[in-house]
Amino acid sequence: MFVFSLLCYRSILGAIFTLPFALILESGKWKELDKKALLWLFINAFVGYSLPMALYYYGLRDTKASYAVIFSSLTPLFTFFLSILLSMENLHLKSKQGSAKVIGALVCFGGALLISLYNGKEIFVMSPLIKGITSNGTAGGHHLRGTLLLLGDCISYAVWYPIQVKVLSVYPWKHWSSVLTCVLGGLQTCFIGIIMKRDKLSWQIGWDIQLLTIVYSAALGTAAKYWLNLYAVEKRGPVFPPMFSTLSTVFTIILGTLLLGESLTVGSLMGSALVFIGLYAYLYGKAKEVRAKPAPGPSNEAQPNNDPTKSRNDPASFVLLDMARLPAAATPALALDVKPTPY
């Protein structure tokens, strides 16, 4: 199937899946969209969907799937260092939480690299549950081109996560952001696809596995992914979501062994263990960092109100301020609402 037709249909269908949630949970918030927010959403769609997905699909044609995993595991590292440069992530190597985050990110990358480059002895093989399907490990004839495309995909995703921080600052409504990102991504891929191929056959879809792929990827890989990424970035920063991308390598091994009958090797087990250890170390450091942050200020009940504007608007504060201006001898009499008796 033509790559850009797949991306176009997937993105538009993802917008359709997300639209009901936006209309119900964020009703009327689309009116707050301005030109600045629309510009950032356009950049968000291009950097986070149109560009990286196209680079990945075309890069995968020229390389092996196991080779592409190496670049997907680079995304957390690139995002981590880019967030540090942009002051979106704190790096305190002398503290436990800072050291744990750096070590965790490096160990995660090392585990994914081990899975891709080292096999070792086969320790478990089972008959595939899905018959007639074999994994394709062959590479295309342009390995260097595929490497550059996959590297561009990795860098694009690394830039995308900090961009979401800016998107949330200019337009904080996550459901509408997901809808508009999907729509803009669909328009971008449609425009590029029409320039590349205009024949009807490239844009046709039938009632087969292609339609199932579009629906599945639109619901989970586009609509749900955008909303969950925005939520995680808002709560834990731009490095938190890509750290979990290394788990996809582990899940690929498990599903490949169960469904396709691929062999389970020593290298895949050791690499999976390193991925889990590294992820746990990063999450440990992130949790310590969140706890170490100063808590919000005490509530208004616990602190005296020093704001003169609020004091003037509050009747009780107004009375107390007037009492404070009175002479000390007159204050008890006013408090008891009794006029002093002249002698």
Secondary structure, DSSP 4 states (H G I P E B T S, - for coil): --HHHHHHHHHHHHHHHHHHHHHHHTTTGGGG--HHHHHHHHHHHIIIIIHHHHHHHHHHHHS-HHHHHHHHHHHHHHHHHHHHHTTSS---TTSHHHHHHHHHHHHHHHHHHHHHH----EEE----SSTT--------S-HHHHHHHHHHHHHHHHHHHHHHHHHHHH---HHHHHHHHHHHHHHHHHHHHHHH---GGGG---SSHHHHHHHHIIIIIIIIHHHHHHHHHHHH-TTHHHHGGGHHHHHHHHHHHHHS-PPEEHHHHHHHHHHHHHHHHHHHHHHHHHHHSPPPPPPTTTS----HHHHHH-HHHHHHHHHHHS-TTTHHHHHTT-PPPP-
